[in-house]
């Protein structure tokens, strides 16, 4: 199955191309590139937009940035994103069933917005085990309490998602597609697969 065939069938059906199972690992970004509030960049086919960050006292700032680095601060390998006083909104193109993130958190406060439910907090252990925007959040590892590496899991239907911090790094944003998305991908693949000649 060719990608062009797949996309043309979706267009013919009037359906936006959904995101399948993927990991946004930032390896296709250029080391050292910097993005600010209002900038949109694309990694692994996912548009990511810089948005206003809110400090712990509630005040907003548009002066933050995210930079492509490779120092292992998020616990992964290769490229990662340093997030400094900015929120990053991920546009997955369709509802997803959840996601996981490798992270490193070393100070300051954090922001998360899931399905329009915005939270402003100091450490991920404050929202671990809670339902945010209808999605269950789990944070593990020493970074959950600040000053270290950790893993985040968001389990539930996600229509919109943004995350940010002050001294914060992320890598390997792994998407779990909705069952309906998988069914659509399978159906379209079957529709356009080459037929055997007898």
N, C-alpha and C positions, 0 to 999 in steps of 0.2 A: 504494500500500500504506500503510495507516494503522498507526501504532505500536501502538495498542491491539489491532488484529487480529493483528499479528505476535506480541505478547506472549501473547495468548490461545491461539494455536496452540502456542506453545512450552510453555505450562502444560499444555495438553491432551496434549502428547507427553511430558510429564514431564521436560522439559529446562530447565535454568537458562538464562536469557537470556545469550548470550555477548557479549563486547565486540567490535565490528567495528573497522575501521581508524579511529583517532581520535587527536587531539592534545589532551592535557590542558594547556591554556595559562593556566589560573587566571583567565581573564577574567570568569568568573561568581562569583568571590569578591569580598568587600567590602574595599576598600583600607583597610589599618590593622588588620584583624582579626588576632588573635594566638591561636595554638593551642599546647597544652602536651602533655606525655607523658600518654597515656590519652585524649586528645581525638580524635574522628573527625569529619572534615568531608568534603564531597563536591564534586568539581570535574569537569566534563564527564562526569558519571555514574559517576565512579570514587571509591569511598571511600578516604580516606587517613587513617592512624592514626599519631599520635605515639608513638614508642617510646624506650626507654632508649638513651642514647648512651654509647659507651665511649671514654675518653681514650686517648692514645698509650701510657700506662703500663699500660693494661688496666682501670683503675678505672671503674665505671659512674656515671652521673649521670641523675637524672630531673628536673633543674631547668632544662632547656633549653626552647626555644620555636621556633616558626616564625611569621613575620609576612608578611602580604600587602603587597608594596611595588610601586613602579613606577619605580625609578631606573635601570633598564637594566643592573644589575650582573651579570645572567646573559647579557647580549648579545641578548636578545629585545626585544619592545616590549610596552607595556601592563603588566599585572600579572605579577609573578614572586613566588617565595617566598624570603625570607631564612631560612636554616636555621642555628640557633645552638645547638650542643650538644644536638641531638635527631636521631633517625632517623625517617624517614617511610616507612611501609609502604603500598604501593599494592595495592589489591585489585581486580584486573582482571576477576574473575568467572569466568575460564576461563584455560586455558593460552594464552600468546601466543608468537609466533615470534621476538620480539625487541623492542627499543625503542631510541630515541635521546633524548638529553637535551642541551639547551643549558645551560651552567653558567658560573659565575664562582667562582673559588677564590682566597682572599686570605690564608689563614693557618690554623694549627692542623692537626689531623689529620682523617681521613675514615673513614667506615664504609660498607661495602657488604655486603648479604646477598642472595645469589641462590640460590634453591632450598635454603635452609638452610646454605649455605656462606658463613660470615661472615668478612670480612676487615677488618682495622684497619691503616691505613697513613697516610703523610704526604701523598703526592701521587699523582695518578692514573697517572703514568707508571710507578709501581711495579707496577701490575696490568695495564697496557696490554699486549696480546699474550698474556695468560694466559687459561686456562680457569677460570672461577669458577662452581661449581655446574653444570657441564656447558655453560656459555655462554661464548663468546669475548668478551672485553672489549677495546675499542679507545678510546683517548683521544687527541684531537688538539688543536692550538692551544697557545698559551703557557700556558694554565691547567693543562695536563697536568702541568707541572713546578711548579705553584703560582704565585700572584700574577698571575692573568689570566683571560681568557675561554677557553673550549674547548667541545668537543663530545664526548659519550660515546656509544658504540654497544655494545649488548649483543646478540649474535647467537646465537640458539639458543632452545630451548624454555624458557620461564620460567613456573613455577607460583607462585612467591612472590618478591617483590622489595621491598627496603628500602634506603634511602640516606640518609646524613647527614654533617654536618660541623660545623665551629666558626665559620668565617667564609666561608660557602658560600651561593650563590644558584643556583636552578634555574628553568628555564622550558621550555615546549614539549616535554613528555614525549610523544613520538610512538610509538604502539603499532603493531607489525606483527602482525596476527592470524594464528593458525594456519590452515593450509590447510583443516583439517576444519571450523573455525569459518566460514570463507568458504563452504565447500560447504553447511553447514547453513543459513546465511543465504540463499543462493541458492535452495536447495530449498524453504524455507518461503515465500520471496517468490513462487516459481512456484506454490505450492499455493494461495495466497490472492489472486493477482492477479485483477482483474476479468475476466470472460469477455465476449467480444464477442457481441452478439446478431446473428443472421443474419436 
